[in-house]
Amino acid sequence: MNDLQQGYHFNVMRRAIEVIDQSEKSLTLDDLAREMDMSPAHFQRLFKRWAGVSPKKFQQYLTLGHAKALLHDHFTTLDTSDAVGLSGSGRLHDLFLRWESMSPGEYARGGEGLNIFWGWFDSPFGLALVMGTDKGICGIGFASETGEEAAMIDLLSRWPKANFVEDPMFLRPWVLSAFNEQSGELGKTPVYMIGSPLQIKVWEALMRIPSGQVSTYSEIAQSIGVPRAVRAVGTAVGRNPVSWLIPCHRALRKSGALGGYHWGLPVKRALLAWETVRAEMDPEYQAQETAEKTA
């Protein structure tokens, strides 16, 4: 699927998700297609191309109870060895990222002397603003809910003294590897984390949450040695500048509530549902689920 198709498909899916949310009952394919002003066959093809499953199946992952179900069935602790043990070619792509962090002194200088390249790209989750240094991607923001101007202002404000250069071609290889699971290039996606020491600890913990699984703010706080600092950890999760690759969308409240999401809760729900579908389609994931049930 090329970049333009991804963006178009997400816009269609975003409208479909709104229709699903507004309905008080589960909608049939014909119902959804009619609301989208498409033929059932065309809508089914578009939806399955983006989501990987039928609209009927995907509705299960968009219910308000989905987060609670994830916590019950797919909760993960953040022990590194446990996470690596779950690693597979598709499920734990985050573990194959190369990441490096800025020193505290460099962070305190607000990006002074740093060249940050930026560009707009279509992604499976709508228009994305991507920023990166010569060491890797340092920012990804989604504009479908916030708008392009707000997303740009947001990321620019993270590093106020940096030199920003529009250069999408420089970033393009990393962007393709970050969003295209079929490319085989995920191991070549470098991430450059720019944050305070606490933020970087939290973000590294987020990257240990497997795709298709979730954890909680309190579990993250426990894993980095500050069990009483749940609120500070939650703030650090919300300040994650590299959406998707540093998966803050996988952090939930203990109650099963979604919590916040910097780029809009509809995007968070789409991210979680999209990942759940792919995880459950993964043969390794299915084998592990079967083994756990028969143990």
DRENDO-1510 file (C-alpha; in Angstrom, 1 decimal, always signed):
<recs>
REC; n; res; u; v; w
REC; 1; MET; +0.0; +0.0; +0.0 .
REC; 2; ASN; +1.5; +3.3; -0.9 .
REC; 3; ASP; +1.6; +6.4; +1.3 .
REC; 4; LEU; -1.4; +8.1; -0.4 .
REC; 5; GLN; -3.5; +5.0; -0.1 .
REC; 6; GLN; -2.7; +4.7; +3.6 .
REC; 7; GLY; -3.9; +8.3; +4.3 .
REC; 8; TYR; -7.0; +7.9; +2.3 .
REC; 9; HIS; -7.9; +4.6; +4.0 .
REC; 10; PHE; -7.5; +6.0; +7.4 .
REC; 11; ASN; -9.8; +9.0; +6.6 .
REC; 12; VAL; -12.4; +6.5; +5.5 .
REC; 13; MET; -11.8; +4.4; +8.7 .
REC; 14; ARG; -12.0; +7.4; +10.9 .
REC; 15; ARG; -15.4; +8.3; +9.6 .
REC; 16; ALA; -16.5; +4.6; +10.0 .
REC; 17; ILE; -15.3; +4.6; +13.6 .
REC; 18; GLU; -17.4; +7.7; +14.3 .
REC; 19; VAL; -20.4; +6.0; +12.8 .
REC; 20; ILE; -19.7; +2.9; +14.9 .
REC; 21; ASP; -19.4; +5.0; +18.1 .
REC; 22; GLN; -22.6; +6.9; +17.5 .
REC; 23; SER; -24.6; +3.7; +17.0 .
REC; 24; GLU; -26.3; +2.1; +20.0 .
REC; 25; LYS; -26.1; -1.3; +18.4 .
REC; 26; SER; -23.7; -3.4; +16.4 .
REC; 27; LEU; -23.9; -2.3; +12.7 .
REC; 28; THR; -24.1; -4.6; +9.8 .
REC; 29; LEU; -21.9; -4.2; +6.7 .
REC; 30; ASP; -24.8; -2.8; +4.8 .
REC; 31; ASP; -25.6; -0.3; +7.6 .
REC; 32; LEU; -22.0; +1.0; +7.6 .
REC; 33; ALA; -21.6; +1.1; +3.9 .
REC; 34; ARG; -24.9; +3.1; +3.6 .
REC; 35; GLU; -23.6; +5.6; +6.2 .
REC; 36; MET; -20.3; +5.9; +4.3 .
REC; 37; ASP; -22.2; +6.3; +1.0 .
REC; 38; MET; -20.4; +3.3; -0.6 .
REC; 39; SER; -21.4; +0.0; -1.9 .
REC; 40; PRO; -21.0; -2.8; +0.7 .
REC; 41; ALA; -18.4; -4.6; -1.5 .
REC; 42; HIS; -16.2; -1.5; -1.9 .
REC; 43; PHE; -16.4; -0.5; +1.7 .
REC; 44; GLN; -15.6; -4.1; +2.8 .
REC; 45; ARG; -12.5; -4.1; +0.6 .
REC; 46; LEU; -11.3; -0.7; +1.9 .
REC; 47; PHE; -11.9; -1.6; +5.5 .
REC; 48; LYS; -10.2; -5.0; +5.3 .
REC; 49; ARG; -7.3; -3.4; +3.4 .
REC; 50; TRP; -6.6; -1.1; +6.4 .
REC; 51; ALA; -7.7; -3.1; +9.4 .
REC; 52; GLY; -6.9; -6.6; +8.1 .
REC; 53; VAL; -10.4; -7.9; +9.2 .
REC; 54; SER; -14.0; -7.3; +8.4 .
REC; 55; PRO; -15.9; -4.2; +9.8 .
REC; 56; LYS; -17.9; -6.6; +12.0 .
REC; 57; LYS; -14.8; -8.1; +13.6 .
REC; 58; PHE; -13.1; -4.7; +14.1 .
REC; 59; GLN; -16.2; -3.4; +16.0 .
REC; 60; GLN; -15.3; -5.7; +18.8 .
REC; 61; TYR; -12.0; -3.9; +19.3 .
REC; 62; LEU; -13.6; -0.5; +19.3 .
REC; 63; THR; -16.0; -1.0; +22.2 .
REC; 64; LEU; -15.5; +0.9; +25.4 .
REC; 65; GLY; -14.8; -2.4; +27.1 .
REC; 66; HIS; -11.9; -3.3; +24.9 .
REC; 67; ALA; -9.3; -1.7; +27.1 .
REC; 68; LYS; -10.5; -3.7; +30.1 .
REC; 69; ALA; -10.4; -6.9; +28.0 .
REC; 70; LEU; -6.8; -6.0; +27.0 .
REC; 71; LEU; -5.8; -5.6; +30.7 .
REC; 72; HIS; -7.4; -8.9; +31.6 .
REC; 73; ASP; -6.1; -10.9; +28.7 .
REC; 74; HIS; -3.0; -9.1; +27.3 .
REC; 75; PHE; -1.5; -7.3; +30.3 .
REC; 76; THR; +2.3; -7.4; +30.4 .
REC; 77; THR; +4.8; -6.8; +33.2 .
REC; 78; LEU; +7.8; -4.9; +32.2 .
REC; 79; ASP; +10.5; -7.3; +33.0 .
REC; 80; THR; +12.9; -7.1; +30.0 .
REC; 81; SER; +13.6; -10.8; +29.9 .
REC; 82; ASP; +9.9; -11.6; +29.7 .
REC; 83; ALA; +9.5; -9.1; +26.9 .
REC; 84; VAL; +12.3; -10.6; +24.9 .
REC; 85; GLY; +11.0; -14.0; +25.4 .
REC; 86; LEU; +7.8; -13.0; +23.5 .
REC; 87; SER; +9.8; -11.5; +20.6 .
REC; 88; GLY; +8.8; -12.5; +17.1 .
REC; 89; SER; +9.2; -11.2; +13.6 .
REC; 90; GLY; +6.1; -9.0; +13.7 .
REC; 91; ARG; +4.8; -8.8; +17.3 .
REC; 92; LEU; +7.7; -7.0; +19.1 .
REC; 93; HIS; +9.0; -4.7; +16.4 .
REC; 94; ASP; +9.8; -2.1; +19.1 .
REC; 95; LEU; +12.6; -4.3; +20.5 .
REC; 96; PHE; +14.3; -4.1; +17.1 .
REC; 97; LEU; +14.5; -0.4; +17.1 .
REC; 98; ARG; +17.8; +1.2; +17.7 .
REC; 99; TRP; +17.4; +4.0; +20.2 .
REC; 100; GLU; +19.8; +6.5; +21.7 .
REC; 101; SER; +19.1; +9.3; +24.1 .
REC; 102; MET; +20.4; +12.9; +24.5 .
REC; 103; SER; +22.5; +13.6; +27.6 .
REC; 104; PRO; +20.8; +15.6; +30.4 .
REC; 105; GLY; +23.0; +18.6; +29.7 .
REC; 106; GLU; +22.1; +18.6; +26.0 .
REC; 107; TYR; +18.4; +18.3; +26.9 .
REC; 108; ALA; +18.7; +21.3; +29.3 .
REC; 109; ARG; +19.9; +23.4; +26.5 .
REC; 110; GLY; +16.6; +23.0; +24.6 .
REC; 111; GLY; +18.1; +21.5; +21.5 .
REC; 112; GLU; +20.6; +24.3; +21.0 .
REC; 113; GLY; +23.0; +23.5; +18.2 .
REC; 114; LEU; +20.8; +20.6; +17.0 .
REC; 115; ASN; +19.6; +20.2; +13.5 .
REC; 116; ILE; +16.1; +18.7; +13.4 .
REC; 117; PHE; +14.7; +17.7; +10.0 .
REC; 118; TRP; +10.9; +17.5; +9.5 .
REC; 119; GLY; +8.3; +16.5; +7.0 .
REC; 120; TRP; +4.6; +15.5; +6.6 .
REC; 121; PHE; +3.8; +11.9; +5.7 .
REC; 122; ASP; +0.7; +9.8; +5.3 .
REC; 123; SER; +0.5; +6.9; +7.7 .
REC; 124; PRO; -1.9; +4.1; +8.6 .
REC; 125; PHE; -3.3; +6.6; +11.2 .
REC; 126; GLY; -3.6; +9.7; +9.1 .
REC; 127; LEU; -1.3; +12.6; +8.4 .
REC; 128; ALA; +1.8; +12.4; +10.5 .
REC; 129; LEU; +4.4; +15.0; +11.3 .
REC; 130; VAL; +7.8; +13.4; +11.6 .
REC; 131; MET; +11.0; +15.0; +12.9 .
REC; 132; GLY; +14.5; +13.6; +13.2 .
REC; 133; THR; +18.1; +14.3; +13.8 .
REC; 134; ASP; +21.0; +12.7; +12.0 .
REC; 135; LYS; +20.8; +10.0; +14.7 .
REC; 136; GLY; +17.2; +9.0; +14.3 .
REC; 137; ILE; +13.5; +9.9; +14.6 .
REC; 138; CYS; +12.9; +12.3; +17.5 .
REC; 139; GLY; +9.2; +13.2; +17.0 .
REC; 140; ILE; +6.0; +11.8; +15.5 .
REC; 141; GLY; +2.7; +13.5; +15.9 .
REC; 142; PHE; -0.7; +12.7; +14.4 .
REC; 143; ALA; -2.8; +15.5; +13.0 .
REC; 144; SER; -6.2; +13.9; +12.4 .
REC; 145; GLU; -7.6; +15.2; +15.7 .
REC; 146; THR; -5.4; +18.2; +16.6 .
REC; 147; GLY; -4.9; +19.7; +13.1 .
REC; 148; GLU; -1.7; +20.3; +11.2 .
REC; 149; GLU; -0.9; +23.7; +12.7 .
REC; 150; ALA; -1.4; +22.5; +16.3 .
REC; 151; ALA; +0.8; +19.4; +15.7 .
REC; 152; MET; +3.6; +21.5; +14.2 .
REC; 153; ILE; +3.5; +24.1; +17.1 .
REC; 154; ASP; +3.5; +21.2; +19.6 .
REC; 155; LEU; +6.6; +19.5; +18.3 .
REC; 156; LEU; +8.5; +22.7; +17.5 .
REC; 157; SER; +8.0; +23.8; +21.2 .
REC; 158; ARG; +9.7; +20.6; +22.5 .
REC; 159; TRP; +13.1; +21.9; +21.4 .
REC; 160; PRO; +12.9; +25.6; +21.1 .
REC; 161; LYS; +16.5; +26.4; +20.4 .
REC; 162; ALA; +17.0; +23.7; +17.7 .
REC; 163; ASN; +17.5; +24.6; +14.0 .
REC; 164; PHE; +14.5; +23.1; +12.1 .
REC; 165; VAL; +15.0; +22.1; +8.4 .
REC; 166; GLU; +12.2; +20.9; +6.2 .
REC; 167; ASP; +13.6; +17.8; +4.5 .
REC; 168; PRO; +11.1; +14.9; +4.1 .
REC; 169; MET; +13.4; +13.0; +1.7 .
REC; 170; PHE; +16.0; +12.7; +4.5 .
REC; 171; LEU; +13.4; +11.2; +6.8 .
REC; 172; ARG; +11.5; +9.1; +4.2 .
REC; 173; PRO; +13.5; +5.8; +4.6 .
REC; 174; TRP; +13.0; +5.8; +8.4 .
REC; 175; VAL; +9.3; +6.7; +8.0 .
REC; 176; LEU; +8.7; +3.9; +5.6 .
REC; 177; SER; +10.4; +1.4; +7.9 .
REC; 178; ALA; +8.5; +2.7; +10.9 .
REC; 179; PHE; +5.1; +2.4; +9.4 .
REC; 180; ASN; +5.4; -0.4; +6.9 .
REC; 181; GLU; +5.3; -3.8; +8.7 .
REC; 182; GLN; +5.8; -5.7; +5.5 .
REC; 183; SER; +9.0; -3.9; +4.4 .
REC; 184; GLY; +11.4; -5.9; +6.5 .
REC; 185; GLU; +13.1; -2.6; +7.4 .
REC; 186; LEU; +11.9; -2.3; +11.0 .
REC; 187; GLY; +15.4; -3.1; +12.3 .
REC; 188; LYS; +16.7; +0.0; +10.5 .
REC; 189; THR; +14.5; +2.5; +12.3 .
REC; 190; PRO; +16.6; +4.5; +14.7 .
REC; 191; VAL; +14.9; +6.6; +17.5 .
REC; 192; TYR; +16.7; +9.5; +19.2 .
REC; 193; MET; +15.0; +10.3; +22.5 .
REC; 194; ILE; +15.2; +13.9; +23.7 .
REC; 195; GLY; +13.9; +14.2; +27.2 .
REC; 196; SER; +14.7; +14.5; +30.9 .
REC; 197; PRO; +16.3; +11.5; +32.7 .
REC; 198; LEU; +12.9; +10.5; +34.2 .
REC; 199; GLN; +11.1; +10.8; +30.8 .
REC; 200; ILE; +13.7; +8.7; +29.1 .
REC; 201; LYS; +13.3; +5.9; +31.7 .
REC; 202; VAL; +9.6; +6.0; +31.2 .
REC; 203; TRP; +9.9; +5.9; +27.4 .
REC; 204; GLU; +12.3; +3.0; +27.5 .
REC; 205; ALA; +9.8; +1.1; +29.7 .
REC; 206; LEU; +7.1; +1.8; +27.1 .
REC; 207; MET; +9.2; +0.2; +24.4 .
REC; 208; ARG; +9.3; -3.0; +26.4 .
REC; 209; ILE; +5.5; -3.4; +26.1 .
REC; 210; PRO; +4.9; -5.9; +23.2 .
REC; 211; SER; +2.7; -4.9; +20.3 .
REC; 212; GLY; -0.8; -6.2; +20.9 .
REC; 213; GLN; -0.4; -6.0; +24.7 .
REC; 214; VAL; -0.8; -3.2; +27.3 .
REC; 215; SER; +0.4; -2.2; +30.7 .
REC; 216; THR; -0.5; +0.4; +33.3 .
REC; 217; TYR; +0.9; +3.6; +34.5 .
REC; 218; SER; +1.5; +2.1; +38.0 .
REC; 219; GLU; +3.3; -0.9; +36.4 .
REC; 220; ILE; +5.6; +1.4; +34.5 .
REC; 221; ALA; +6.3; +3.4; +37.7 .
REC; 222; GLN; +7.1; +0.1; +39.5 .
REC; 223; SER; +9.4; -1.1; +36.7 .
REC; 224; ILE; +11.6; +2.1; +36.8 .
REC; 225; GLY; +11.9; +2.1; +40.6 .
REC; 226; VAL; +9.5; +5.0; +41.4 .
REC; 227; PRO; +6.3; +3.1; +42.5 .
REC; 228; ARG; +4.8; +6.2; +44.2 .
REC; 229; ALA; +5.4; +8.5; +41.3 .
REC; 230; VAL; +2.5; +7.3; +39.2 .
REC; 231; ARG; +1.3; +10.8; +38.4 .
REC; 232; ALA; +4.8; +11.9; +37.3 .
REC; 233; VAL; +5.1; +8.8; +35.2 .
REC; 234; GLY; +1.7; +9.5; +33.6 .
REC; 235; THR; +2.9; +13.0; +32.7 .
REC; 236; ALA; +6.1; +11.6; +31.2 .
REC; 237; VAL; +4.0; +9.1; +29.1 .
REC; 238; GLY; +1.9; +12.1; +27.9 .
REC; 239; ARG; +5.0; +14.0; +26.9 .
REC; 240; ASN; +6.4; +11.2; +24.7 .
REC; 241; PRO; +7.3; +13.0; +21.4 .
REC; 242; VAL; +7.7; +9.8; +19.3 .
REC; 243; SER; +4.2; +8.4; +19.0 .
REC; 244; TRP; +3.8; +4.9; +17.6 .
REC; 245; LEU; +7.5; +3.9; +17.9 .
REC; 246; ILE; +7.5; +4.7; +21.6 .
REC; 247; PRO; +4.1; +3.2; +22.2 .
REC; 248; CYS; +2.5; +5.4; +24.9 .
REC; 249; HIS; -0.9; +4.2; +23.5 .
REC; 250; ARG; -0.3; +0.9; +25.2 .
REC; 251; ALA; -0.4; +2.5; +28.7 .
REC; 252; LEU; -3.8; +2.3; +30.4 .
REC; 253; ARG; -5.2; +3.1; +33.8 .
REC; 254; LYS; -5.6; +0.2; +36.3 .
REC; 255; SER; -9.4; +0.6; +36.0 .
REC; 256; GLY; -9.2; -0.2; +32.3 .
REC; 257; ALA; -9.9; +3.3; +31.3 .
REC; 258; LEU; -7.9; +4.5; +28.3 .
REC; 259; GLY; -6.4; +7.5; +30.1 .
REC; 260; GLY; -5.3; +10.3; +28.0 .
REC; 261; TYR; -3.6; +10.5; +24.6 .
REC; 262; HIS; -1.8; +13.5; +23.4 .
REC; 263; TRP; -3.0; +13.2; +19.8 .
REC; 264; GLY; -6.6; +12.4; +20.6 .
REC; 265; LEU; -8.4; +9.4; +22.1 .
REC; 266; PRO; -9.9; +8.3; +18.8 .
REC; 267; VAL; -6.4; +7.9; +17.5 .
REC; 268; LYS; -5.4; +5.9; +20.6 .
REC; 269; ARG; -8.4; +3.6; +20.1 .
REC; 270; ALA; -7.6; +3.1; +16.5 .
REC; 271; LEU; -3.9; +2.3; +17.4 .
REC; 272; LEU; -4.9; -0.3; +20.0 .
REC; 273; ALA; -7.6; -1.9; +17.8 .
REC; 274; TRP; -5.2; -2.1; +14.8 .
REC; 275; GLU; -2.5; -3.7; +16.9 .
REC; 276; THR; -4.8; -6.1; +18.6 .
REC; 277; VAL; -6.0; -7.4; +15.2 .
REC; 278; ARG; -2.4; -7.9; +13.9 .
REC; 279; ALA; -1.3; -9.5; +17.1 .
REC; 280; GLU; -4.1; -12.0; +17.0 .
REC; 281; MET; -3.4; -12.8; +13.3 .
REC; 282; ASP; +0.3; -13.6; +14.2 .
REC; 283; PRO; +0.9; -17.4; +14.2 .
REC; 284; GLU; +3.4; -17.1; +17.0 .
REC; 285; TYR; +0.9; -15.2; +19.1 .
REC; 286; GLN; -1.7; -17.8; +18.4 .
REC; 287; ALA; +0.7; -20.6; +19.4 .
REC; 288; GLN; +1.5; -18.8; +22.6 .
REC; 289; GLU; -2.1; -18.2; +23.5 .
REC; 290; THR; -2.8; -21.9; +22.9 .
REC; 291; ALA; +0.1; -23.0; +25.1 .
REC; 292; GLU; -1.0; -20.7; +27.9 .
REC; 293; LYS; -4.5; -22.1; +27.9 .
REC; 294; THR; -3.4; -25.7; +28.0 .
REC; 295; ALA; -0.6; -25.2; +30.6 .
</recs>
